[in-house]
Amino acid sequence: MELTMVYMRKYQVYVPRGISWLMKKQRNIILYIGTSIDGYIANDDGTLEWLESTEVEGDSGYNSLLERIDTVVMGKGTYDVIRGFDMKYPYSDYENYVFSKSVSGSDEYASFIDEDVKTFIKNIKQKPGKDIWLIGGGNLAREFFKENLIDEFQLAIAPIILGKGISLYIGDDITLKYTLTKVEKLGQLAMLHYIKK
């Protein structure tokens, strides 16, 4: 029987050709987000006109990201902002989970989650599927930082300093190391790709 070699970290595992799909692919949590030079992801009111007005070449990897995922996760504030756009809800073809302390159950697009972030993500990553996009916002992203749950960063840095707003980072005592895998100049955006070490 012909064999296919599959690498798993430091070990080489041989499986019959054609059934390597039995070995589950790890579902990754991806934070794909735009920031200012000083680390703000939105104005205080959640608006993004500074990012939307930035000159960009292409789609900043957005369509490539959507091909990789089947699930989106976000906070209630981010969900409300997206629902407020004068357009069709853009993630209706994906599984939607919204972390909220004030709403339970589900609506036409999303299931509302009020449980420990680490436990929820551990359970969802064990289910078969594609990668998972953490859309935001800042408070939820910081909870993911604290629990070391983000496998990949895709940061689109706009050439602006805001000085105030909703920050991606805050003074938590956290040290996490990532490996830089790709740097792109897309018009006036700097696109940085990092993966967890």
Short mmCIF file of the C-alpha atoms (twelve columns), coordinates in Angstrom:
data_MODEL
# 
_entry.id   MODEL 
# 
loop_
_atom_site.group_PDB 
_atom_site.id 
_atom_site.type_symbol 
_atom_site.label_atom_id 
_atom_site.label_alt_id 
_atom_site.label_comp_id 
_atom_site.label_asym_id 
_atom_site.label_seq_id 
_atom_site.Cartn_x 
_atom_site.Cartn_y 
_atom_site.Cartn_z 
_atom_site.pdbx_PDB_model_num 
ATOM 1   C CA . MET A 1   0.000   0.000  0.000  1 
ATOM 2   C CA . GLU A 2   1.359   3.428  -0.922 1 
ATOM 3   C CA . LEU A 3   1.968   5.718  2.021  1 
ATOM 4   C CA . THR A 4   1.780   9.446  2.498  1 
ATOM 5   C CA . MET A 5   4.017   11.157 5.045  1 
ATOM 6   C CA . VAL A 6   2.337   13.720 7.279  1 
ATOM 7   C CA . TYR A 7   4.370   15.999 9.540  1 
ATOM 8   C CA . MET A 8   3.033   16.701 13.008 1 
ATOM 9   C CA . ARG A 9   5.375   19.028 14.847 1 
ATOM 10  C CA . LYS A 10  8.584   16.978 15.454 1 
ATOM 11  C CA . TYR A 11  7.109   13.619 14.508 1 
ATOM 12  C CA . GLN A 12  6.674   11.938 11.144 1 
ATOM 13  C CA . VAL A 13  3.510   9.882  10.831 1 
ATOM 14  C CA . TYR A 14  2.859   7.573  7.889  1 
ATOM 15  C CA . VAL A 15  -0.712  6.903  6.831  1 
ATOM 16  C CA . PRO A 16  -2.143  5.142  3.780  1 
ATOM 17  C CA . ARG A 17  -2.396  7.489  0.810  1 
ATOM 18  C CA . GLY A 18  -5.884  8.857  0.416  1 
ATOM 19  C CA . ILE A 19  -6.893  8.740  4.080  1 
ATOM 20  C CA . SER A 20  -4.675  11.507 5.486  1 
ATOM 21  C CA . TRP A 21  -7.884  13.505 5.874  1 
ATOM 22  C CA . LEU A 22  -8.488  11.415 9.000  1 
ATOM 23  C CA . MET A 23  -5.915  13.572 10.740 1 
ATOM 24  C CA . LYS A 24  -7.807  16.696 11.791 1 
ATOM 25  C CA . LYS A 25  -6.528  20.078 10.784 1 
ATOM 26  C CA . GLN A 26  -6.161  22.459 13.678 1 
ATOM 27  C CA . ARG A 27  -8.713  25.275 13.489 1 
ATOM 28  C CA . ASN A 28  -6.928  28.586 14.001 1 
ATOM 29  C CA . ILE A 29  -8.207  31.747 15.642 1 
ATOM 30  C CA . ILE A 30  -7.317  34.686 13.376 1 
ATOM 31  C CA . LEU A 31  -7.420  38.310 14.469 1 
ATOM 32  C CA . TYR A 32  -7.668  40.304 11.232 1 
ATOM 33  C CA . ILE A 33  -8.104  43.947 12.130 1 
ATOM 34  C CA . GLY A 34  -7.173  47.499 11.173 1 
ATOM 35  C CA . THR A 35  -5.329  49.745 13.614 1 
ATOM 36  C CA . SER A 36  -3.778  53.184 13.800 1 
ATOM 37  C CA . ILE A 37  -0.037  53.510 14.353 1 
ATOM 38  C CA . ASP A 38  -0.704  53.928 18.079 1 
ATOM 39  C CA . GLY A 39  -2.882  50.840 18.327 1 
ATOM 40  C CA . TYR A 40  -6.454  52.178 18.174 1 
ATOM 41  C CA . ILE A 41  -8.990  50.126 16.234 1 
ATOM 42  C CA . ALA A 42  -11.874 52.624 16.241 1 
ATOM 43  C CA . ASN A 43  -12.973 56.020 17.482 1 
ATOM 44  C CA . ASP A 44  -14.708 56.190 20.866 1 
ATOM 45  C CA . ASP A 45  -18.081 55.836 19.121 1 
ATOM 46  C CA . GLY A 46  -16.943 52.830 17.078 1 
ATOM 47  C CA . THR A 47  -16.630 54.706 13.783 1 
ATOM 48  C CA . LEU A 48  -13.799 54.022 11.347 1 
ATOM 49  C CA . GLU A 49  -13.717 56.900 8.888  1 
ATOM 50  C CA . TRP A 50  -9.936  57.274 9.391  1 
ATOM 51  C CA . LEU A 51  -9.458  53.676 8.237  1 
ATOM 52  C CA . GLU A 52  -12.068 53.797 5.491  1 
ATOM 53  C CA . SER A 53  -10.420 56.884 3.970  1 
ATOM 54  C CA . THR A 54  -6.955  55.293 3.852  1 
ATOM 55  C CA . GLU A 55  -5.657  54.636 0.331  1 
ATOM 56  C CA . VAL A 56  -5.560  50.861 -0.170 1 
ATOM 57  C CA . GLU A 57  -4.412  48.633 -3.011 1 
ATOM 58  C CA . GLY A 58  -6.510  45.502 -3.493 1 
ATOM 59  C CA . ASP A 59  -8.749  44.163 -0.739 1 
ATOM 60  C CA . SER A 60  -6.109  43.929 2.026  1 
ATOM 61  C CA . GLY A 61  -6.383  40.144 2.043  1 
ATOM 62  C CA . TYR A 62  -10.061 40.266 3.020  1 
ATOM 63  C CA . ASN A 63  -11.325 37.813 0.394  1 
ATOM 64  C CA . SER A 64  -8.475  35.403 1.086  1 
ATOM 65  C CA . LEU A 65  -9.411  35.486 4.762  1 
ATOM 66  C CA . LEU A 66  -13.066 34.738 4.010  1 
ATOM 67  C CA . GLU A 67  -12.053 31.674 1.996  1 
ATOM 68  C CA . ARG A 68  -10.230 30.287 5.038  1 
ATOM 69  C CA . ILE A 69  -13.024 30.654 7.606  1 
ATOM 70  C CA . ASP A 70  -16.490 29.326 8.320  1 
ATOM 71  C CA . THR A 71  -17.019 31.004 11.698 1 
ATOM 72  C CA . VAL A 72  -16.884 34.564 13.029 1 
ATOM 73  C CA . VAL A 73  -16.670 35.645 16.671 1 
ATOM 74  C CA . MET A 74  -17.204 39.168 17.963 1 
ATOM 75  C CA . GLY A 75  -18.383 41.271 20.894 1 
ATOM 76  C CA . LYS A 76  -21.876 42.725 21.121 1 
ATOM 77  C CA . GLY A 77  -20.671 46.282 20.450 1 
ATOM 78  C CA . THR A 78  -18.973 45.230 17.223 1 
ATOM 79  C CA . TYR A 79  -22.046 43.256 16.194 1 
ATOM 80  C CA . ASP A 80  -24.279 46.291 16.760 1 
ATOM 81  C CA . VAL A 81  -21.987 48.499 14.664 1 
ATOM 82  C CA . ILE A 82  -22.006 46.008 11.777 1 
ATOM 83  C CA . ARG A 83  -25.781 45.587 11.985 1 
ATOM 84  C CA . GLY A 84  -26.074 49.372 11.824 1 
ATOM 85  C CA . PHE A 85  -24.397 49.600 8.416  1 
ATOM 86  C CA . ASP A 86  -26.703 50.515 5.557  1 
ATOM 87  C CA . MET A 87  -26.122 47.189 3.830  1 
ATOM 88  C CA . LYS A 88  -27.000 43.510 3.998  1 
ATOM 89  C CA . TYR A 89  -25.365 41.758 6.942  1 
ATOM 90  C CA . PRO A 90  -22.040 40.615 5.439  1 
ATOM 91  C CA . TYR A 91  -21.453 37.415 7.436  1 
ATOM 92  C CA . SER A 92  -24.776 35.630 7.033  1 
ATOM 93  C CA . ASP A 93  -23.077 32.693 5.279  1 
ATOM 94  C CA . TYR A 94  -20.924 31.967 8.340  1 
ATOM 95  C CA . GLU A 95  -21.513 30.625 11.821 1 
ATOM 96  C CA . ASN A 96  -21.796 33.726 14.042 1 
ATOM 97  C CA . TYR A 97  -21.060 33.849 17.773 1 
ATOM 98  C CA . VAL A 98  -21.486 37.112 19.691 1 
ATOM 99  C CA . PHE A 99  -20.231 37.482 23.260 1 
ATOM 100 C CA . SER A 100 -22.743 39.431 25.310 1 
ATOM 101 C CA . LYS A 101 -23.643 39.945 28.966 1 
ATOM 102 C CA . SER A 102 -26.996 41.530 28.111 1 
ATOM 103 C CA . VAL A 103 -28.514 39.334 25.388 1 
ATOM 104 C CA . SER A 104 -29.064 35.579 25.314 1 
ATOM 105 C CA . GLY A 105 -30.366 33.083 22.811 1 
ATOM 106 C CA . SER A 106 -30.018 33.933 19.140 1 
ATOM 107 C CA . ASP A 107 -31.349 36.167 16.388 1 
ATOM 108 C CA . GLU A 108 -31.521 35.695 12.624 1 
ATOM 109 C CA . TYR A 109 -27.720 35.798 12.257 1 
ATOM 110 C CA . ALA A 110 -25.953 35.037 15.537 1 
ATOM 111 C CA . SER A 111 -25.902 32.966 18.696 1 
ATOM 112 C CA . PHE A 112 -25.231 35.048 21.814 1 
ATOM 113 C CA . ILE A 113 -22.621 33.681 24.198 1 
ATOM 114 C CA . ASP A 114 -22.163 34.442 27.898 1 
ATOM 115 C CA . GLU A 115 -19.541 32.006 29.079 1 
ATOM 116 C CA . ASP A 116 -15.840 31.741 29.734 1 
ATOM 117 C CA . VAL A 117 -13.921 32.662 26.567 1 
ATOM 118 C CA . LYS A 118 -11.277 29.982 26.975 1 
ATOM 119 C CA . THR A 119 -13.799 27.190 27.526 1 
ATOM 120 C CA . PHE A 120 -15.960 28.275 24.603 1 
ATOM 121 C CA . ILE A 121 -13.029 28.480 22.174 1 
ATOM 122 C CA . LYS A 122 -11.624 25.133 23.320 1 
ATOM 123 C CA . ASN A 123 -14.973 23.492 22.582 1 
ATOM 124 C CA . ILE A 124 -15.499 25.151 19.207 1 
ATOM 125 C CA . LYS A 125 -11.973 24.325 18.025 1 
ATOM 126 C CA . GLN A 126 -12.629 20.651 18.712 1 
ATOM 127 C CA . LYS A 127 -15.496 20.655 16.227 1 
ATOM 128 C CA . PRO A 128 -14.669 20.019 12.554 1 
ATOM 129 C CA . GLY A 129 -14.506 23.109 10.384 1 
ATOM 130 C CA . LYS A 130 -12.370 25.844 8.907  1 
ATOM 131 C CA . ASP A 131 -10.562 28.662 10.679 1 
ATOM 132 C CA . ILE A 132 -12.293 31.198 12.929 1 
ATOM 133 C CA . TRP A 133 -12.134 34.966 12.535 1 
ATOM 134 C CA . LEU A 134 -12.117 37.085 15.692 1 
ATOM 135 C CA . ILE A 135 -13.583 40.307 14.281 1 
ATOM 136 C CA . GLY A 136 -13.358 42.360 17.474 1 
ATOM 137 C CA . GLY A 137 -13.796 44.510 19.374 1 
ATOM 138 C CA . GLY A 138 -11.039 45.614 21.656 1 
ATOM 139 C CA . ASN A 139 -12.430 44.298 24.944 1 
ATOM 140 C CA . LEU A 140 -13.059 40.831 23.547 1 
ATOM 141 C CA . ALA A 141 -9.680  40.763 21.795 1 
ATOM 142 C CA . ARG A 142 -7.964  41.509 25.104 1 
ATOM 143 C CA . GLU A 143 -9.773  38.558 26.712 1 
ATOM 144 C CA . PHE A 144 -8.332  36.398 23.914 1 
ATOM 145 C CA . PHE A 145 -4.877  37.903 24.585 1 
ATOM 146 C CA . LYS A 146 -5.093  37.045 28.283 1 
ATOM 147 C CA . GLU A 147 -5.898  33.418 27.515 1 
ATOM 148 C CA . ASN A 148 -3.347  33.152 24.666 1 
ATOM 149 C CA . LEU A 149 -6.071  32.098 22.220 1 
ATOM 150 C CA . ILE A 150 -5.011  33.957 19.073 1 
ATOM 151 C CA . ASP A 151 -3.103  31.739 16.647 1 
ATOM 152 C CA . GLU A 152 -2.586  34.309 13.907 1 
ATOM 153 C CA . PHE A 153 -2.561  38.104 13.633 1 
ATOM 154 C CA . GLN A 154 -3.238  39.973 10.408 1 
ATOM 155 C CA . LEU A 155 -2.809  43.652 11.274 1 
ATOM 156 C CA . ALA A 156 -3.572  46.393 8.751  1 
ATOM 157 C CA . ILE A 157 -1.822  49.502 10.088 1 
ATOM 158 C CA . ALA A 158 -3.068  52.835 8.785  1 
ATOM 159 C CA . PRO A 159 -0.688  55.831 8.634  1 
ATOM 160 C CA . ILE A 160 -2.406  57.848 11.359 1 
ATOM 161 C CA . ILE A 161 -2.022  58.513 15.074 1 
ATOM 162 C CA . LEU A 162 -5.377  58.942 16.825 1 
ATOM 163 C CA . GLY A 163 -4.317  59.535 20.424 1 
ATOM 164 C CA . LYS A 164 -7.638  58.247 21.754 1 
ATOM 165 C CA . GLY A 165 -10.405 55.826 20.916 1 
ATOM 166 C CA . ILE A 166 -10.914 52.092 21.361 1 
ATOM 167 C CA . SER A 167 -7.505  50.514 21.863 1 
ATOM 168 C CA . LEU A 168 -6.476  47.042 20.786 1 
ATOM 169 C CA . TYR A 169 -3.969  47.008 23.626 1 
ATOM 170 C CA . ILE A 170 -4.173  47.986 27.286 1 
ATOM 171 C CA . GLY A 171 -1.843  47.787 30.270 1 
ATOM 172 C CA . ASP A 172 -2.403  44.116 31.072 1 
ATOM 173 C CA . ASP A 173 0.603   42.124 32.275 1 
ATOM 174 C CA . ILE A 174 0.781   39.860 29.214 1 
ATOM 175 C CA . THR A 175 3.779   38.666 27.210 1 
ATOM 176 C CA . LEU A 176 3.052   36.556 24.124 1 
ATOM 177 C CA . LYS A 177 5.519   35.812 21.346 1 
ATOM 178 C CA . TYR A 178 4.696   35.486 17.655 1 
ATOM 179 C CA . THR A 179 6.691   34.969 14.461 1 
ATOM 180 C CA . LEU A 180 6.509   37.518 11.659 1 
ATOM 181 C CA . THR A 181 5.723   35.637 8.439  1 
ATOM 182 C CA . LYS A 182 4.823   38.333 5.927  1 
ATOM 183 C CA . VAL A 183 4.923   42.109 5.421  1 
ATOM 184 C CA . GLU A 184 2.992   43.810 2.623  1 
ATOM 185 C CA . LYS A 185 2.615   47.421 1.498  1 
ATOM 186 C CA . LEU A 186 -0.921  47.838 0.193  1 
ATOM 187 C CA . GLY A 187 -1.182  51.452 -0.833 1 
ATOM 188 C CA . GLN A 188 -0.895  53.333 2.462  1 
ATOM 189 C CA . LEU A 189 -1.655  50.285 4.589  1 
ATOM 190 C CA . ALA A 190 1.096   48.150 6.114  1 
ATOM 191 C CA . MET A 191 -0.157  44.563 6.371  1 
ATOM 192 C CA . LEU A 192 1.675   42.471 8.978  1 
ATOM 193 C CA . HIS A 193 1.159   38.719 9.373  1 
ATOM 194 C CA . TYR A 194 2.168   36.921 12.583 1 
ATOM 195 C CA . ILE A 195 1.675   33.346 13.768 1 
ATOM 196 C CA . LYS A 196 1.943   31.965 17.281 1 
ATOM 197 C CA . LYS A 197 5.316   30.455 18.167 1 
# 
